[in-house]
Amino acid sequence: MRNTEDNKNTTGAAEGFSILTFNLRFGLADDGANGWDRRKKGLPALFNKYPSDFIGFQEANDFQIDYLADILPGYGVIGKHSPAPPNWQNNVIFFKNGWDPTFYRHLFLSSTPSIPSRFRGSRWPRQVTIGMFANDHRRLICINTHFDFAEDVQTKSARLIMKHLSRLPETVPAILLGDFNATPGQDCYEVFTEAENESPLNGPWFKNAAEKPFPGTYHGFNGYSTGDHIDWILYRGRIAPVAYAVVESLFAGVYPSDHFPVYAKFKWID
């Protein structure tokens, strides 16, 4: 597996697929020189350099999603809450044309996941978007989420996601994306990975597409890669990563978010 930003040769869907996870930083934030109106100008270059079959966005206001749809015309989207309350932040999955969603759920990370709600101790009503996709060759489950800050809430959220995934075919490979506000080694990570289970080809457990030492993904607009590894691309099933990159580049002279986008390319294992 390579940790590289060289992505000039993309993989055909029959051979593999590519993934990008990206906390967009909500557009209503007062970020001064790093505000949304400036940051968005660099996004076409980002997506051109890292073309992906699936993009999981976290923390996106509706108007940001509308902008993304304009600059990603070859994509569909699931997970947009409409009509959205003021300040609403979506976790959406953009998927490239050719992949068709055959199943979709949008859930709240709470004891009542079907209605807008949150676990006690959660600062915000956090959510998860789950989709199962198919093309002419393969099927893939893609999950995109954004966890709250309290560790006990994160653990409950991870267990809820695993519970809902248990209702989908375990034979279908799965990708779990998001901003988890937690680092590997915390309880929620172990719920997903069962302490880095040795066999990702069998059972429900996930592995990290990144290699140890896990790279920092949060930088707070300072561009330093010394922050925590809180943005994960996890995988399970008969797939394997062949490329991985934490995208630390400037685009249009500004960082696209206070989180680095994270990219990975996978191959199918037959």
N, C-alpha and C positions, 0 to 999 in steps of 0.2 A: 504494500500500500504506500502511495506517495503522498507527502505533504507538499503540495505544489499549487501554483496558480496558473500553470500552463494547461489551457483547456481548448486548444485550437481544434482538436479532433474529437468530436462528440460521438457518442455510441448510439447506433441504431437501436430502435425499440426491441428488435428481435434478439439483440446481443446484450443489452443492458439498459439502464436508465440513469438519470441524474436528478439530484435533489438540491434545493437551496432552502435553508431556514433563516428567517430574517425578522427580528424585532424591529419594526419600522419606526418606532418612536411616535407616539400619537401627535397628530398634526396641530392640535390646539395648544400644545406646550409653548411657553414663552422661552424659546431657546436662543433668542438674539441672532447672532451671525450663523447659528446652526439651525435656524427655523426651517419649517417644512418647505416654504416657498423657495428657499435656496437649495435645500437638500434634494428636492425632487428633480432638479435639473440634471443631476448626475445619474439618475436611476436607469435611463435607457442604455447608457454605457455599461453599467453594471450587468444588466441582463443580457446585453450583447456579448460581453466577455464570458459570462457564466450561463449559457442557455441551459435550461433545466426542464425536465419533464414535469416536475412538481415543485411548487414554491409554497412554503408555509409561512404566512405573514402573521405576526402577533402585534397587538396594540394598534390596530388600524382604524381610524375614523372612517365614516362612510365616504367622505369626499376624497380621502386618500385611495380607497378602493376604486372609486370611479376613475381616478387618475391612472391607477395601475391597469384597469381594464382598457383604457385608451392606448397605453403604450405597450400593452401585451395583447394585441388583437388576435393572436393565434391561440388564445387560452380561454377556457371556461373557468368558473369559480363556484365553490360551495362554501357555506358558512357565514354569508353576510346576513346580519340581523336587520330586517326591514319591515316596517319603519323602525328606525333606531331612536332611542331616547337621546337627549343631549349628552354629549361627552362619551357616548357609547364607543367601546373599543372591541373590534371583531378579531377573531382568529380565523382566517380564511385560508383555503387551499386553492391556488390557481393550478390548473392542470392543462397540459398541452393537448391541442387537437389530435385526435387519434386515440386518446384514452377516454373511455366512457364511464361515468359513475353508475354503478349498478346497485349501490347501497349508499345511504348517507344518513348520518345522525349528527345533530347539534345538541350538546348537553351542557348543563351547568354543573360545575364541580361543587356539589352540595348533596344533602340527603334527599332533595326533591329535584333531580336533574332535568326533568322535563319542563320546569317552569323557571322563570328568572329568579334566582336565589343564590345563596352562598353558604358555605360551612361557617359555623360559629367560629370567630377568630380570624376570618378572612376579611381583608380590608376592602376588596372589590368582588363583584360577582364574576368569578373566573369561569372559563368555558373550555370545552374541547370540541373539535370538529373531527369526525371520523368518516372516511369515505373508502369504499372498495371500488376499484377501477379495473377495467378490462380493455384490451386491445385485441388485434387479430392473433396475438401469440401468447399473451400472458395475463395473469391477474395480480393485483397488488393492493394491499390495504395501506392507506396513508392516514396518519393521525397527527393533528396539529393542536398544541395546547399552550397555555400560559399559566403558570402556577403563581399562587400568592406567596407571601414572605414567611409566614409562620410554619415551622417545621412540621408540627403535628397536622396542620391543614394540608401541607404538601403530601404527607404520607397517606392521608385519607383520599386525596385526589388521585394519587397513583393507584391505590387499590380500586377506586371507582372505575378508572380507565381499564384496568386489567379485567375487572368484572365484565364490562361491556364487550371487551375484545374476546372474552371467552365464549361469546354467543356467535362469533364469526368463525368461518372455517380455519382451523389451526394450520392446515396445509398451505394456505395462501400466505406468501411472504408479506411482511409488514415493516413499515417505516414509521418511527415515532419521532416527531419533530417538536421543537418548541423552546421557549424561554422558561426554564424551570426554577429560576431564582434559587438554585441549590447546586452544590458541587457533587461530583462523584464521591461516594463514601457516606453521604447522608442517607437517611432511611428511605426516602422516596426513590432514590436511585437503586437501592437494593431491592425494593419491591418490583421494579422493572427487570433487573438483571440477575436477581438472586445471587448477589455478590459475584458477578461476572461468571455465570455458568459457562462451563467449558465447551458445550455443544450448542451453537446457535441454530443447528439444523433440525433439532427436535425440541418439542415442548414449547411453552409459552414465553420463555425468557428472552430478553433482548441483550445485545452487545453494543458497545459504543463504536461508531465508525472511526473515531479518533484513537490514536495510540497514546500510551503513557510516555512521558508526563503530559497530561491533558492540557491543551493550549488555552490561554485566556480568551474569552469572547466578549466580555464587557469592558468598555474603555472610557465611557463618560465623555466622549468627544475629544479626549486628549490623544488618541491614536496609539497609546502604549498597550502592548499585548501582555501586560502583567496583571490584568484583572482576572476574575474568577472564570472558570469554565462552567457557565450556567446555561449556555445555548447548546443543545445536544441534537445529534442525529443518531438515533439508536435503530437497530435492525434485528430482525429474526427471520428464520426460515431459510430456504435454499437460495440465498443471495450472498454476495460478498463484496466489500468495498475494494475498489481498484484505484481510487483517487480521493483525496480529502484536502480541503483548504479552508483556513480562516482568512477571509478576505480583508486585509488590512489597508487596502489602497484608498486613496482619495479619488473622488469622481467629481468633475467640474469644480475642483479646488476645495471640496468639503467632504467630510465623512458622511455617508448616507444615513447613519444613525449613531446613537450612543452605544450600540452593540455592533460588533463586526458580523456581517453575513457569514454563514457557514455553508460550504458546498461539499457535496460528495457525489461520486459516480460509482455505480454498482454493476456487477455482472450477475447473470443468472447461473445457478449451479444445477446442472441436470443430473 
